[in-house]
Amino acid sequence: MKIEIPRDCERMGAVQIYGLQKVYELDSGGNSGKLDTSHNDVIRSIPSEALYERQKNMAIVVPVKNERLKLIEGVLVGIPHPCQIIVVSNSPRGPVDRFHIEKEAITNFCKFTNKKVLVVHQKDAGIAKAIELAGYSELLGDDGLVRNGKAEGMIMGTLLARWLNNKYIGFVDSDNYFPGAVHEYVQEYAAGFEMFDTDSTFVRISWNSKPKVMENSLFFAKWGRSSVHSNKTLNLLLSHFSGYETEIVKTGNAGEHALTVDLALNIEYAAGYAVETHHYVNMIEMWGGVLPPSESVASRDKVTICQIESRNPHLHESKGEEHVEDMIDASLSVIYNSPLCPELLKREISEDRAMRLKLDQPEGVPPVKVYSNLSTLKLDTFLEHCEVAFGSETEALSLV
Ligand code: GDD
């Protein structure tokens, strides 16, 4: 892959946010076994072998809820072979057992690809038990099972990626129409880890375009509505502390992202669709050097956020206007309710929100649920009991 080096960087304490990097060649060739260090001042050429080496240690988590089988299959097809795929499904078990149907389709995929895919239902009782014993019951609902939500499925996926000893974890949504786009995202995750080879690297993808049909022709929109809001607000937050206006953040709610498992196990996850924006906020809270250091947070020399602009258009299932409004609200809520958020920005967020939701007057943004830092979960206990869950009759869990 040929990819430009980042032009800009904003620093807050140990957190480094690099500017968006463009990809110039999706495949710039291999190196026949030699380490290719050929690059000029502005472009890095990363041989395909190096990408595959990273992917051998990478789990790709695919969250699923009621998606069409053809879409899920297309997503699996796009994931490079060396990656460990983990499907976390929250599809209904009745009256039609959608999860069973998904498992059958994935088993078929595995037969043809000679791959092992871990398929787990979000309501798996064995995993829930392991989470409870590990002291992280806040993730469980009244029924003792993992709560609904994409973020909740992501947490489960993160723990399973660790259980399978992966070094990196990436996420791709299961409602993507283009297997080629999925393939590109995972290649870019690997490229990010190759360029920023640290224990605390976070790679986030900004889609090049999102095609829409407008007046009978295709229009390639650059930004989704929720991205516009979360990027702008995160940039205002950074500007407040640096004193310089910035536009560095382009991936405020990037669903397509990857990070080291080490970092993933040491940050907070916000519920539902606030999860991606909260990762930015939480990393700045913990390592940005503004809030007083907390005893429970281990210090880190450097936390690197790398943003890569993909080339494929991103075409996914459209879930409607109301869904977008909910996503915007959730994303802004985690910024508004962060102890980092200055009064001026709070005012701006609530005035903006009042206009967007046509409220009579600006009001506070209700907080969304934020789960404790995953470091508070007793990992050894979880891993031990996860082993038990796999060995037992846990019907829903299978490595197919
Ligand atoms: N396991 C699990 N559990 N998966 C879920 C759940 C759940 O409760 N709810 C949704 N999903 C899956 C969907 O099947 C899909 O693959 C993925 O999570 C994303 O959900 P969507 O509801 O399709 O989200 P979106 O496409 O509108 O938004 C995406 O892009 C945003 C950025 O524009 C998501 O990735 C957002 O998180 C992201 O911010």
Residues whose N, C-alpha, C, O or C-beta is under 5 A from the ligand:
A	BS01	GDD	P63 V64 K65 E67 V88 S89 N90 N148 G149 K150 G153 D173 S174 D175 G224 N253 A254 G255 Y273 E276 E317 K319
